[in-house]
Structure formats: structure tokens, C-alpha cells
Amino acid sequence: MNALQAGWVWRWAWAVLLGVLTMTAQAQAQPTLLLDTQQGLSTGGHLALLRDPGGRLSPAEASASVWHLLPGPLNAGYTTDVVWLRLRLQRPAGASERWLLQFSNALLDEVQLFRRDAQGHWQETGRSGENIGREQWPIDARYPVLPLLLTPMPDGGEVHEVLLRLKSKNAMSVYLTVSTPKVYGVFARWEYLAYGVGLGFGVLLLVFHSLFWHMSKERLSAWYLLYVAGALAVEMLTAGLPQQLFGMPVGVSDPLLGVMLCASLGVGTRFALLQLDLEARWPRFSAVLLGLIVLLSATSASWVLAGHYGIGMRLMQPAAMACVLLFVGLALFLLGRDRGQSAAFLLVFGFYYAGVVVSFLRNMGWVPTTVWTNNAAAIGTCLHMLLMSLRLNRRYEHLRREKEQVQARLVETVGRQNEYLDQAVRARTLALSQEIAQRRQLEQDLRAALETERRAKQTQLDFVAMVSHEFRTPLAIINTTAQQIARHWDAAKEKTQTRCQNLRLAAQRLTALVDDYLTADRMDTGQSPFQARDCGRNEIEGLLRDLVADWPAGRVALHEASLPTMLRCDPGLLRVALRNLLANADRHTPPGAVIALTVGCEPEPAHMLVLRVRNPGPEIPADEVPRVFEKYFRGRQAQQTPGAGLGLHLVRQIAELHGGQVGLESPGREAAVSFRMALPLGGG
């Protein structure tokens, strides 16, 4: 077979593979979303997608076309295509017919909702988006919200099919939420509260930096004031707040947002050059870089103003990503070579750059659209502004101190010329001030060192107390039993076996104490061998039954309400946690009583695997309840039983490693003593 024939074979094989994959994807039935009257539901995983280049399809033509299932929310990047979404909904029995469709993207140009009428024809039942003007929106919100009336179907069916037609010159990234008007009202109030707090925070930053620049007259402060104002304006326009509050039309808001983004690239580049002090270090490189960025920003802004928003953004955003990589690389290169500017730059700009990169990847359609990716830039900007404000405030304080020192030296010089005695007094005063400051600093250092030593000594005392109390008994048993075996070699076989059993139990107790201490120590020092993996239902059942089998028959009763099909966990650490909970219950349960181990999944407030250990026993004193999970803590009732005070501490550490939590549900006042450990089904 020659090269040409081989090429044709590969092409045919690839075509067949694509055909099979396409048929498989199309054969998958679109899942129906069962609505919930208590909470808003995301439609991710329940949407089908159809691209309509040119936007020429009618709803009937679109409905009859080939649709593709979306694994999550819509994220198509910058596209000129009209996008159709198909959604199938099922209203709960007895629920209201009125629902709301929320679109997370405030910059969608046009959103249309289509439903079938009684004759089966597609009819438009709602429209929103920036192109139609906010005064015509059915619901006043910062993003499109469409009312959805799920009346009984003409054919008596329970599944309601809706079509959505979306168009936008901005990034086509959006997730849809379906909720009742009541649920949406609660969500909207909290959302506006959060945005109000964020807007107030931004305005306070602007006022603060305006006053700061007025006092310092520094070039860096002026550029940062422009930087903060631009970033705040971009975030507000992206969220749709000015458009909603002031009725700003799309012909103004979209060009303004695009121009602000392009201008922010130039201002941010200039500010980064000043932060890294590159103009003084590499003046020619800085000038060339700034010139290129200004030229590129102006070109992108020109495309935006000419009505080609997507082209302008696809030109500007990769350039912004290149600048991010360039400045991060320069800061890493300058680490240890400057006076700390590069380290501060990496810390302050790290959050902002991370948010910008996530937003860029989302806009390009390379990462899914979620609440976090939608707000990554806003979160990074807030953290960045807060850290930058602290840095500038510290810089101003440093300059102020330098200015005061210069003024003090000037006054000292003038005083030396006028009067020698005055100079000597001032020099002595300065020396005393410095000595007092040094002594105060030394006092603070000594106090910190003493506090550290006190904590270390207390930990050492706790460990020594534990060792002297817990290790002495098994060691004494081993010593005494060994002496008995040595003295009575000819003793009966049953006695020798009993003594050997005592030796083995004492050694096991020592081993368990050492294992618990080493595991707790590794967790406290951040060296825990946490190795999570997916565990199936059978493995979880086997782990639980093995644990129950470690106790005498009838001592532990296992109740399995429901087990997940899959749990991501470290089975070894999970075994340690459950063993310690059961061992703690066993120590405080009267002989003959039963310890209950209940396992089941609970959907509220989040999908969790909940394990409860209940045992009859004495009530835990109220003053000891807050300390039951502390390291080395043993209550008054535990003083007469073996233990190191590490078991419950280990349980809490292991639960937190899995992303879960453990707590005391009942101290045993009116019911049995109950501990509850909850692990997320998705893993830690």
C-alpha cells in the first residue's frame, strides 16, 4: 500500500468514526428537567443545542433539525451564529403554572422564548435582551428573565418543550435557571444586596485613592486611580447594572464596554510597568511594549466602534493574556534582584490575573460557564484592589516616614549650626527614641518567643502525660506477663496462652497508640498521606461490615438506610475515623448494650453521606462538650478507661480532609450519645 492509498484509508476510517459518534450522540434522548418549587434549578445537562448561521431558521424548522446535547451550560465563545436551545420541563403535580427562566449573561442582544399553542404551532411567548430596550423587558432585572407559563398540554402530556433563540455580539456564555417567582424574588434580593455591597466597596476605593492621590501627588497613584475606575466600570457594565439603573441603550453600553476594556489594557500595562519599576531598569523595552499595547488597544477599540465587537475582543483578549504571561514571567525573573517589587507584584496581581485568565477561557468557550467562572474576574478584581490599596497605603506611609526623617535631619543640621548644645540634646533624644523603639521591638519579639515556647511546652507536657499514663499500663502488663512466663515454663497450656494473649493485647494497644499519635502528628504538620479515590457501593459495604466484625457479635448494630453508588474517599483513613468513633462509643457503653451505626445519604442541605454512631451511656458534661475533639483531651468519665485523647481529634481531621465535618449531635441528656460525620458524595 502506497502513501496515497494509506491516506485515503485513514480518511475513510475517520469519516466512519465521526459518523458513528454523531449517530450515537443524536440517538441519546434529551433528559427532562423535573422542576422544584423550593429552589431554582440549573438547566445544565438538560439542554440541546442547534447553531443557526445567519439566523434564517423558523421555530418549526429549528424543531425539526438535528440537535446536539450539551453536557453543561451553554458556552459557545464569540460567535455570529444564532443559537437555539431546546429544553424539556416537567412541572410537579399540584405546582403553580407560573415559572421564570433566568439567563446569567446580562449582555445578550436578543432572547426569544417559543411554546407550542393548542394547534401545535410554535408561538413566541416572551422576548428580552439589550436589542429590544430594557423598558420592554417583561421583568426588570439586570439580566434577561422571561416568564414561563406551563399550562396543561393539549395532548394531555406532562413534558413541556420550549425553544430559546439567543443572539449576542458578546461572548455566548450563559447558564439558565428555572424557578418560581417566589424563589426568584428571594434570590434577587440577596443578589442586589451583594452587588450593592460590591458597588459601595468600589466607590469607597475610588474616593480613598482620589484623596490619596490628592495628598501624595504621586504618578503611581494617578495611574492606579485610572486603573481602579476602569476596572470598576468594566465590572459594572459586564454585570448590566448601569444598563438597568439608567436605561442605557445597547448602542451606548456595548461600545462603551468594549472601549473601556481596550483602554484598561493600556492603563493596566502602564501601571504594571510602574509597579515592577521596568521603565527605570529597561527604558527602551518598556517604551516599545507600551507603544505596541496602545496601538493594539486603539485598533481593537476601532473595530468595536465600527460595530465589529467580536473581532475587537478576539484581538484584544489574546493580547491581554500575552501581557499577563509576560509580566508574570518578568516578575519571576526579577525575584531576588529588586527591592521586593516583583514579589509584591506576584501577590497583588496574582488574583486579578487568575480571574482574567478564567474569564478569557470562558469567553473563548474553553472552560464551562458556571457561577464561579462568570464571576471570576469580579472576585479577582475585588481581591486585587484590596491588596493593592493596602500596598499603596503602606508605600505612602513609608514615604511619609522618609519625609519626616529628612525633615528631622534638616532641622538637626540647622540646629547644629545655631547651637552646639541644642544639637547634642536633639542627638541624645533621637538616640533615646531609637533605643526605646528597639527595646519595644525586643520586648515584642521576646513575648512572641515566650508564647511559642509556652505552647510547645504545653504540647510536650500533654504528650508526656499521655505517654506516662497510657504507655505505662500496657508496658507493665508486658513486663509482668513476661516475668510470669519466665518463672513458670511448665505452666498449663491454657495459662500460657492466656498470658500470650495478654502480651498481644498490650502490644496491640501500644501499636494503636503510636499509630494514632503519628497519624495525628502528620495531619497537624500537613503531611497526611491522604489518597482519595472512587469507592463503589460494594467496597463501602465491605468496609462497614469489616468494622462491625472487629467487635463481639451483637455489640455493634449496622443500619444501612441508603448507600451511594460511588464515594470519593481515602478508605484507609475512613476506616480509622469510623474505628475511632466506634471505639469511643465502646469505652462508654455498658456491657451488654448495643452500639448503633447508621449509614445513609441525605440530600439536604447538600448531597452527603451521613454516618451516625449512637450508644447508651453516661451524659457528657456540658463544660466538656466544646472540647471533645481537642487533641489529648480526655473527659472526667474517660479517666478510668484506656485512651490517649487522640481518637476524636483524628476523626475531625480525617473528616475535614474529605471536605466533610463531624460533630456531637446529642451529649446524652434525653437521648443516646450520638456523633454525626457527614462526607460530601463528590469527595473532599
Summary of the structure (lengths in Angstrom):
residues: 684
radius of gyration: 34.6
end to end distance: 53.8
largest distance: 107.0
contacts: 2031
relative contact order: 0.05
helix: 58%
strand: 16%
